[in-house]
Amino acid sequence: MNKKSKVIILMLVILVVAGIATHLFLSPSSVETQGSKNITDMVGRSVTIPASVNNVVATSPPMTTVLYMIAPDKLKAVNFQWTEDELKYVPSQYANYPVVGGWYGSQDGSYEEFIATEPNIIIESIDEGGDGDLATVNERQQKFGTIPVVAVNDTTNVEKVDSSITFMGEIIGAQDKAKQLTDFNDKYLDIVHDRASKLSDGDKKTVYYAQGDDGLQTNPSHSTHGQLIDLVGGKNVADAANQGNTTSGIQVSIEQVISWNPDVIITGDPEFYAKVYSDSNWASINAVKNKEVYLSPQSPFKWFDRPVGANMIIGVPWTAKVIYPDDYKDIDMVSATKEFYSNFYHFDLSDDEAKQLLIDSGLKESNL
């Protein structure tokens, strides 16, 4: 056999081997495997999801808020309609998400509208250790058909939210942004944990959380809605009225609030905040007399609650500054606000805009 024939035979062998390899690597079953991955969600289900998730929706506002923070371009719908005030802090490319409702307080989700957004996966919120979660997730999966439903522990506790943020970052390919958010959270949690632990009972200020336009609904200690008061070491005056309900508010009278006589009042209601200093019913309360009433910043998400979730991360240093301004002079709220809005709300504030937002919440300029 001459040299030329040997070369030809060698080339033919190479082509045959290459052809076999191509067939093996590009067979339908192998391509499908390469295009997906198996995960275990946070209720213990094995779920097959796309290897690359580009379209995602969630069934409740707290989960949607996290998705907006860490991957707004992958979020394809929201559960709520932005208000005009909220839209002032929303970049134009994110201002027109479809509104599909959801399954939370309002229970107004539309399976058809969710499916129409063509999500790669759907995030379902579960209560950690709660009853009926698996059944609920399985029901969602049945109704969403072939679209994978991934269960994630709820994000309603700011001290436990990190694991859910990290998990969501991993499944949608936003690990770096998720870590940036948990790092921000941990930074301020560490500060308030340390300083709150050093407060004696006599040093703790009394705080009333005023809800509703009349300010006469509230939440006691250990409530998800009042958790930031507990976290920074405030003494929730409504604790004595604890009826064992950590989600729904309780109704109180103005006489009850007067008898509690809180040092600080925090509210999320702009209407109540606008009139509290001129309302004679509230005039005798120390918080009002001393100009210690504060309105949680509202946009694009509330800092204190509603929803309770990752939006409260920036509320941790704010609440600390509100209740114990002398103990937190080293926290620069202007810088913290600018950093949070830029990194997680995708909106750049000027120094003046950040200052005004904080002053509008009741913080004194000397305490920013």
Phi, psi and omega in degrees: 000126183282170184298323182295319180296319179299319179297318181296315180298318179299319180295321179296319178299316179300317181295320179296314179299316179298322180294318178297315180299318179298319180296318181296313186283338183249014176296151184305318182295324181287320178296320180297320179295318180293335183268004181216171177210152178263134176232162170251118183281184191276006169249007174090008179277144171273123185231134175265121181235161176300145178298329178236114181262121182242340180233123182215143173227159180233156186268000180212153183302319180301320179290320178298322179299315178299315180299319178298322182292318189258342182202065185297333180285342178267344178286129187247354178194161178235166181267355191217159177266128175300142171273168179299319179294320179295322183295341177296339182245019180243121177303147187303327183290347180246008187279347188236036172302142171299147178257118186245006182070205180173185181240093179206230181302317187273337179051047185243025182291149177241113179302320182296319181289324174300310183297325182296339178282355177055054180285149171286323177216162175236131180266124178247128180278137176233152173276124182300118179077005182284158179279144173083001183295316181298318179298319179295315180297318180296324177295316177301314182299319179298318183281335177271357173067238185276354179283121183296132174256123183248121180274132181230135177304142183299155184253028187278351178248113186296337179278346181244003189289337187304317184296323179289320177298315180298315180299315180295322176299321181292317186283338180253005178075037179233044185298318184296316180291324177297317179294322178300321180289316179292327176297318177299314179300312183296325180303311184278331174298317180299319181296310184288327176301315182296312186283325178294326181294340183265358179282129171282163181300326180288339180276345186285132177276148177272139187227138173243131177261109185266122177242155180084161184289346175259356178073012188251022165244148183206179174227138180280181175302155179069009172277144176299328184281339179249017189296331182291333175295312178298317186301317184270004175093017174283158179254105182290117185293338182278004182301326180294340181263012182302119180254016177081007180252117185264002182244308182281147177284169176241149180271135176228171178255161177295328178297323179293317180296320178298319180291327176290324177048061185294151175286327185225141172239131174243138178221157173248007185255110182299327182292316177297315182299323184293336186243354189297324183285343180254001182269116184298336180296333184257358192296332185275354184280136185306317182300324180283314180300325184263011179057049180243045174250134188227140179254120176304129173307146194253334196233145358283350173225150179292145184275340189257321175185189176055074002278160169277122185175204185295341175297340180281353181301316177287340177287343180296303178295326179298313180295322177299316180292325180295312188275321184231067184301324182290333182277347186233034179296338181282348177274122177267099184291333177295311180295318180297319180294314179299317180297314183295315181294319181293313186281326190239340172254357171061035184222123183270121176263142169283168176303315182295321180294318178296318179299316182295320178301319181285320178295321178297338179277353179108350178294139178284146182301328179290349184248017182280000000 
